[in-house]
Amino acid sequence: MSAEPPALQVSTRGTIDAALILNAGSSSIKYALFERPGEGVAVLGAPVLSGQIDGLTGEDHSSALREVIARVLGSGAARWRIVVVGHRIVHGGTRFVEPVVVDEGVLAELQALSPLAPLHQPHNLAGVRAAQSAFPGVPQVACFDTAFHAVKPEVHQRFALPQAWHDAGVRRYGFHGSSYESIVAQLRATEPALAEGRLVVAHLGNGASMCGIAQGRCVNTTMSFSPLDGLTMGTRTGRLDAAVVLHALTHMGMDVAGIERVLTRESGLLGLSGLSSDMRTLMASDDPRAHLALDHFVESVLRELAGLAAALRGIDTLVFTGGIGENAAALRARIVKGAAWMGLDLDEAANARSATVIDSPASRVRIRVIRTQEEAVLARAAFGLCAATPAVPADAVAR
């Protein structure tokens, strides 16, 4: 488990209303504190406090959450009143398609969805419980990764299964919604014409997905019933023939728990390489297995890029985001060159320095690198739901 120190900027004004945002992922916890924007101000400023703890395993999350809350309480937070805590929740099922204030009934429903996102949902909900304990009386707002995709056309929500299965909730949900919403919002502020066009966003990280967006709305995305589907990921398989699972059950002597462990924790880049799930480690390795894992990842991105462009009936802009998408210039170059037949052409110098604009003048498709701002999306939703809630000073909560 590693941690980076918080980036603290303390205001010199009096007590300020603030939202604490917790984004508890499968291997990291991001946190941020945002001041409430002034009346009539729609755009949030930069967080006054932010940080990340990464390299987590399942056993680390509880202690990491305590560390995050301790940082907030010990960082001059008496200047702020925590009026709301916003949480990224990966799965909202069929019912939760907008942010919601959490109560015990909501928590129970979200807990029941944990089998659909076993690497994420339990940690997301642990964050809610930790914040409830640390900030009693402060509203907790859940924002759902699946919500952005709820507007997809029915043809992209359905599996080719009987109606009864769909009615029971077996459908293509999609994830990383807060990230995609963030990219659309940023483009609307900087390049509105691109935001209204046919956009493919590649959120590439330890968990990875892509989304086809038209006029700011999701058309299709690569993850589906769970965050297991789609791209090759750090430890997850990505796209897989369902018959492989049946074969493992009937001919390999495996049980459900064993199969789940392999598909979610032992596959992807780790399974292919036998070395690591970390893209940085693989890119620095001369081992042929590392090269195979990288090739597999790039090919999966190219396959899904073509599929999303087909769903959009064309592509105007490709955006890279996420830890890999924002930082791995060599992988971006391989992806763009592999998609040259679609009209993509790279400005190699701009790409090497991870500039925002990395397409060449000859490119028929705009290519951007944009840092996702998921926490700002969550803060905006949290403030919106709790505009008139009572405030609790940060230094008044139980330590």
PATORDREN-657782 format. One record per residue (C-alpha): residue number from 1; residue in one letter; x, y negated, z negated. Coordinates in steps of 0.02 Angstrom, whole numbers, plus 50000, padded with zeros to 5 digits. Example, Ala and Ser with C-alpha at 12.3 -4.5 7.8 and 13.67 -1.06 7.14 Angstrom:
BEGIN
NODE  resi  resn      x      y      z
NODE     1     a  50615  50225  49610
NODE     2     s  50684  50053  49643
This chain:
BEGIN
NODE  resi  resn      x      y      z
NODE     1     m  50000  50000  50000
NODE     2     s  50071  49831  50049
NODE     3     a  50008  49657  50016
NODE     4     e  50042  49486  50085
NODE     5     p  50030  49334  49969
NODE     6     p  49875  49228  49983
NODE     7     a  49883  49075  50094
NODE     8     l  49821  48948  49967
NODE     9     q  49767  48771  50006
NODE    10     v  49692  48685  49854
NODE    11     s  49579  48537  49881
NODE    12     t  49605  48382  49775
NODE    13     r  49418  48347  49764
NODE    14     g  49302  48402  49625
NODE    15     t  49215  48569  49607
NODE    16     i  49169  48639  49778
NODE    17     d  49039  48769  49826
NODE    18     a  49120  48917  49910
NODE    19     a  49086  49089  49984
NODE    20     l  49201  49234  49946
NODE    21     i  49212  49354  50093
NODE    22     l  49266  49536  50073
NODE    23     n  49306  49641  50227
NODE    24     a  49349  49814  50161
NODE    25     g  49403  49923  50307
NODE    26     s  49465  50101  50323
NODE    27     s  49647  50055  50287
NODE    28     s  49644  49873  50232
NODE    29     i  49550  49741  50134
NODE    30     k  49541  49564  50201
NODE    31     y  49474  49423  50095
NODE    32     a  49443  49239  50117
NODE    33     l  49365  49093  50023
NODE    34     f  49270  48963  50125
NODE    35     e  49206  48795  50070
NODE    36     r  49023  48762  50105
NODE    37     p  49016  48646  50257
NODE    38     g  48941  48475  50233
NODE    39     e  48762  48435  50279
NODE    40     g  48739  48436  50467
NODE    41     v  48909  48519  50495
NODE    42     a  48888  48682  50590
NODE    43     v  49069  48737  50601
NODE    44     l  49166  48807  50453
NODE    45     g  49341  48746  50422
NODE    46     a  49489  48860  50389
NODE    47     p  49477  48965  50230
NODE    48     v  49550  48883  50076
NODE    49     l  49613  49051  50017
NODE    50     s  49645  49207  50120
NODE    51     g  49747  49365  50120
NODE    52     q  49754  49549  50161
NODE    53     i  49804  49710  50078
NODE    54     d  49841  49848  50202
NODE    55     g  49915  50022  50215
NODE    56     l  49777  50089  50102
NODE    57     t  49723  50268  50077
NODE    58     g  49558  50317  50000
NODE    59     e  49632  50321  49825
NODE    60     d  49702  50144  49843
NODE    61     h  49542  50049  49882
NODE    62     s  49476  50031  49704
NODE    63     s  49638  49960  49636
NODE    64     a  49656  49850  49791
NODE    65     l  49483  49776  49763
NODE    66     r  49530  49736  49583
NODE    67     e  49689  49653  49647
NODE    68     v  49591  49547  49771
NODE    69     i  49471  49485  49638
NODE    70     a  49615  49450  49520
NODE    71     r  49699  49344  49654
NODE    72     v  49541  49243  49679
NODE    73     l  49515  49218  49493
NODE    74     g  49697  49174  49463
NODE    75     s  49727  49055  49607
NODE    76     g  49658  48892  49544
NODE    77     a  49482  48951  49585
NODE    78     a  49409  48841  49448
NODE    79     r  49400  48708  49583
NODE    80     w  49271  48815  49672
NODE    81     r  49101  48880  49624
NODE    82     i  49069  49049  49705
NODE    83     v  48890  49030  49766
NODE    84     v  48886  49188  49872
NODE    85     v  48992  49339  49914
NODE    86     g  48982  49403  50093
NODE    87     h  49026  49581  50141
NODE    88     r  49063  49668  50304
NODE    89     i  48958  49827  50306
NODE    90     v  48997  49941  50451
NODE    91     h  48830  50031  50471
NODE    92     g  48657  49954  50456
NODE    93     g  48560  50096  50537
NODE    94     t  48400  50055  50629
NODE    95     r  48329  49940  50495
NODE    96     f  48466  49814  50457
NODE    97     v  48493  49712  50614
NODE    98     e  48521  49545  50526
NODE    99     p  48617  49493  50368
NODE   100     v  48525  49530  50207
NODE   101     v  48540  49490  50021
NODE   102     v  48587  49652  49933
NODE   103     d  48483  49729  49795
NODE   104     e  48482  49905  49726
NODE   105     g  48359  49965  49857
NODE   106     v  48468  49899  49999
NODE   107     l  48622  49978  49921
NODE   108     a  48536  50147  49912
NODE   109     e  48487  50137  50096
NODE   110     l  48663  50089  50146
NODE   111     q  48737  50228  50040
NODE   112     a  48629  50352  50135
NODE   113     l  48714  50295  50296
NODE   114     s  48888  50338  50232
NODE   115     p  48898  50505  50327
NODE   116     l  48886  50404  50490
NODE   117     a  49040  50300  50445
NODE   118     p  49136  50400  50314
NODE   119     l  49299  50304  50333
NODE   120     h  49216  50135  50306
NODE   121     q  49044  50132  50224
NODE   122     p  49098  50196  50052
NODE   123     h  49235  50064  50042
NODE   124     n  49118  49928  50104
NODE   125     l  48993  49970  49967
NODE   126     a  49130  49984  49836
NODE   127     g  49170  49803  49878
NODE   128     v  48990  49754  49842
NODE   129     r  48994  49844  49674
NODE   130     a  49159  49764  49626
NODE   131     a  49095  49590  49670
NODE   132     q  48932  49618  49575
NODE   133     s  49033  49660  49421
NODE   134     a  49156  49516  49440
NODE   135     f  49027  49384  49488
NODE   136     p  48866  49427  49396
NODE   137     g  48715  49332  49458
NODE   138     v  48797  49279  49621
NODE   139     p  48704  49340  49777
NODE   140     q  48789  49473  49880
NODE   141     v  48756  49463  50068
NODE   142     a  48782  49613  50182
NODE   143     c  48827  49580  50365
NODE   144     f  48821  49729  50482
NODE   145     d  48943  49783  50617
NODE   146     t  48799  49867  50707
NODE   147     a  48688  49712  50714
NODE   148     f  48773  49627  50864
NODE   149     h  48733  49780  50970
NODE   150     a  48549  49796  50922
NODE   151     v  48498  49696  51077
NODE   152     k  48576  49819  51200
NODE   153     p  48461  49877  51340
NODE   154     e  48374  50040  51294
NODE   155     v  48468  50135  51428
NODE   156     h  48630  50098  51334
NODE   157     q  48555  50142  51165
NODE   158     r  48493  50314  51214
NODE   159     f  48581  50481  51218
NODE   160     a  48507  50606  51342
NODE   161     l  48419  50694  51199
NODE   162     p  48235  50726  51158
NODE   163     q  48133  50578  51099
NODE   164     a  48118  50651  50924
NODE   165     w  48306  50637  50901
NODE   166     h  48305  50454  50952
NODE   167     d  48158  50421  50835
NODE   168     a  48260  50501  50695
NODE   169     g  48398  50374  50721
NODE   170     v  48515  50470  50836
NODE   171     r  48565  50332  50955
NODE   172     r  48713  50228  51015
NODE   173     y  48734  50094  50882
NODE   174     g  48904  50013  50914
NODE   175     f  49022  49933  50790
NODE   176     h  49148  49790  50766
NODE   177     g  49000  49673  50790
NODE   178     s  49070  49533  50680
NODE   179     s  49228  49530  50786
NODE   180     y  49130  49518  50949
NODE   181     e  49018  49383  50878
NODE   182     s  49174  49287  50827
NODE   183     i  49248  49295  51002
NODE   184     v  49086  49235  51082
NODE   185     a  49076  49090  50958
NODE   186     q  49256  49038  50989
NODE   187     l  49236  49043  51177
NODE   188     r  49076  48941  51167
NODE   189     a  49175  48808  51075
NODE   190     t  49326  48808  51192
NODE   191     e  49274  48879  51362
NODE   192     p  49084  48886  51366
NODE   193     a  49075  48941  51547
NODE   194     l  49173  49098  51505
NODE   195     a  49060  49134  51355
NODE   196     e  48907  49135  51467
NODE   197     g  48987  49247  51599
NODE   198     r  49023  49434  51608
NODE   199     l  49145  49466  51467
NODE   200     v  49236  49623  51410
NODE   201     v  49314  49609  51237
NODE   202     a  49443  49738  51185
NODE   203     h  49454  49748  50995
NODE   204     l  49611  49853  50979
NODE   205     g  49674  49906  50809
NODE   206     n  49685  50062  50701
NODE   207     g  49500  50070  50737
NODE   208     a  49470  50017  50917
NODE   209     s  49321  49981  51027
NODE   210     m  49271  49877  51178
NODE   211     c  49112  49782  51217
NODE   212     g  49032  49719  51377
NODE   213     i  48942  49553  51346
NODE   214     a  48836  49446  51462
NODE   215     q  48775  49272  51413
NODE   216     g  48838  49303  51237
NODE   217     r  48735  49463  51212
NODE   218     c  48794  49642  51202
NODE   219     v  48758  49748  51355
NODE   220     n  48856  49904  51308
NODE   221     t  48998  49957  51195
NODE   222     t  49115  50105  51176
NODE   223     m  49077  50163  50999
NODE   224     s  48907  50244  50983
NODE   225     f  48822  50347  50846
NODE   226     s  48974  50325  50735
NODE   227     p  49143  50236  50740
NODE   228     l  49218  50400  50802
NODE   229     d  49170  50380  50985
NODE   230     g  49253  50289  51130
NODE   231     l  49436  50240  51131
NODE   232     t  49584  50339  51065
NODE   233     m  49614  50268  50890
NODE   234     g  49740  50280  50749
NODE   235     t  49673  50440  50672
NODE   236     r  49506  50461  50762
NODE   237     t  49478  50561  50920
NODE   238     g  49378  50440  51022
NODE   239     r  49276  50520  51161
NODE   240     l  49254  50708  51133
NODE   241     d  49152  50846  51213
NODE   242     a  49025  50901  51081
NODE   243     a  49060  51081  51130
NODE   244     v  49231  51064  51047
NODE   245     v  49143  51048  50880
NODE   246     l  49034  51200  50917
NODE   247     h  49189  51297  50966
NODE   248     a  49277  51250  50805
NODE   249     l  49126  51307  50704
NODE   250     t  49098  51472  50793
NODE   251     h  49271  51528  50850
NODE   252     m  49403  51439  50746
NODE   253     g  49337  51478  50572
NODE   254     m  49317  51294  50525
NODE   255     d  49180  51221  50416
NODE   256     v  49098  51051  50434
NODE   257     a  49211  50967  50306
NODE   258     g  49366  51032  50393
NODE   259     i  49308  50974  50563
NODE   260     e  49263  50802  50496
NODE   261     r  49437  50787  50419
NODE   262     v  49522  50831  50583
NODE   263     l  49413  50718  50692
NODE   264     t  49423  50565  50579
NODE   265     r  49591  50577  50489
NODE   266     e  49708  50692  50587
NODE   267     s  49674  50651  50770
NODE   268     g  49698  50500  50883
NODE   269     l  49874  50429  50894
NODE   270     l  49926  50530  50741
NODE   271     g  49862  50694  50812
NODE   272     l  49938  50665  50984
NODE   273     s  50109  50611  50921
NODE   274     g  50125  50711  50761
NODE   275     l  50222  50560  50700
NODE   276     s  50114  50412  50650
NODE   277     s  49950  50323  50676
NODE   278     d  50040  50155  50676
NODE   279     m  50059  50081  50849
NODE   280     r  50216  49987  50798
NODE   281     t  50302  50148  50747
NODE   282     l  50254  50235  50908
NODE   283     m  50309  50091  51019
NODE   284     a  50480  50092  50935
NODE   285     s  50502  50280  50954
NODE   286     d  50595  50375  51091
NODE   287     d  50502  50536  51050
NODE   288     p  50407  50604  51203
NODE   289     r  50257  50636  51090
NODE   290     a  50249  50451  51049
NODE   291     h  50251  50411  51235
NODE   292     l  50107  50533  51262
NODE   293     a  50006  50450  51125
NODE   294     l  50034  50277  51201
NODE   295     d  49989  50340  51375
NODE   296     h  49829  50416  51306
NODE   297     f  49782  50254  51220
NODE   298     v  49812  50149  51377
NODE   299     e  49715  50270  51487
NODE   300     s  49568  50269  51367
NODE   301     v  49563  50078  51374
NODE   302     l  49570  50078  51564
NODE   303     r  49431  50208  51574
NODE   304     e  49316  50109  51460
NODE   305     l  49359  49944  51543
NODE   306     a  49299  50012  51709
NODE   307     g  49142  50082  51631
NODE   308     l  49097  49918  51546
NODE   309     a  49130  49820  51705
NODE   310     a  49008  49937  51792
NODE   311     a  48877  49908  51657
NODE   312     l  48900  49719  51679
NODE   313     r  48899  49737  51870
NODE   314     g  49067  49649  51871
NODE   315     i  49187  49561  51755
NODE   316     d  49235  49378  51739
NODE   317     t  49342  49380  51581
NODE   318     l  49442  49506  51480
NODE   319     v  49484  49461  51299
NODE   320     f  49610  49552  51190
NODE   321     t  49585  49544  51002
NODE   322     g  49619  49647  50845
NODE   323     g  49790  49687  50773
NODE   324     i  49853  49778  50927
NODE   325     g  49762  49670  51053
NODE   326     e  49830  49509  50977
NODE   327     n  50009  49565  50949
NODE   328     a  50063  49708  51064
NODE   329     a  50116  49616  51222
NODE   330     a  50190  49770  51304
NODE   331     l  50027  49866  51288
NODE   332     r  49926  49719  51354
NODE   333     a  50041  49715  51504
NODE   334     r  50016  49900  51538
NODE   335     i  49827  49882  51527
NODE   336     v  49819  49730  51641
NODE   337     k  49934  49810  51770
NODE   338     g  49831  49969  51765
NODE   339     a  49676  49866  51802
NODE   340     a  49754  49767  51945
NODE   341     w  49631  49849  52065
NODE   342     m  49492  49753  51974
NODE   343     g  49576  49586  52014
NODE   344     l  49675  49563  51853
NODE   345     d  49847  49484  51867
NODE   346     l  49960  49441  51721
NODE   347     d  50066  49289  51681
NODE   348     e  50207  49391  51605
NODE   349     a  50292  49245  51516
NODE   350     a  50129  49189  51435
NODE   351     n  50090  49367  51385
NODE   352     a  50262  49391  51308
NODE   353     r  50231  49246  51189
NODE   354     s  50050  49300  51156
NODE   355     a  49979  49138  51224
NODE   356     t  49792  49117  51228
NODE   357     v  49787  49111  51418
NODE   358     i  49886  49254  51496
NODE   359     d  49811  49268  51672
NODE   360     s  49910  49209  51822
NODE   361     p  49838  49086  51949
NODE   362     a  49815  49234  52067
NODE   363     s  49704  49329  51945
NODE   364     r  49520  49341  51993
NODE   365     v  49479  49384  51811
NODE   366     r  49517  49266  51667
NODE   367     i  49623  49351  51531
NODE   368     r  49631  49285  51354
NODE   369     v  49710  49331  51187
NODE   370     i  49600  49268  51044
NODE   371     r  49624  49303  50860
NODE   372     t  49464  49373  50788
NODE   373     q  49386  49274  50646
NODE   374     e  49269  49400  50570
NODE   375     e  49275  49322  50398
NODE   376     a  49213  49155  50465
NODE   377     v  49065  49244  50546
NODE   378     l  49024  49327  50380
NODE   379     a  49040  49163  50285
NODE   380     r  48923  49072  50404
NODE   381     a  48792  49208  50380
NODE   382     a  48814  49211  50192
NODE   383     f  48794  49022  50174
NODE   384     g  48644  49028  50290
NODE   385     l  48552  49153  50180
NODE   386     c  48597  49072  50015
NODE   387     a  48581  48887  50051
NODE   388     a  48484  48852  49891
NODE   389     t  48552  48981  49770
NODE   390     p  48620  48935  49597
NODE   391     a  48809  48915  49592
NODE   392     v  48924  49007  49471
NODE   393     p  49096  48930  49434
NODE   394     a  49234  49052  49479
NODE   395     d  49317  49028  49310
NODE   396     a  49156  49071  49218
NODE   397     v  49145  49252  49276
NODE   398     a  49207  49402  49179
NODE   399     r  49391  49436  49209
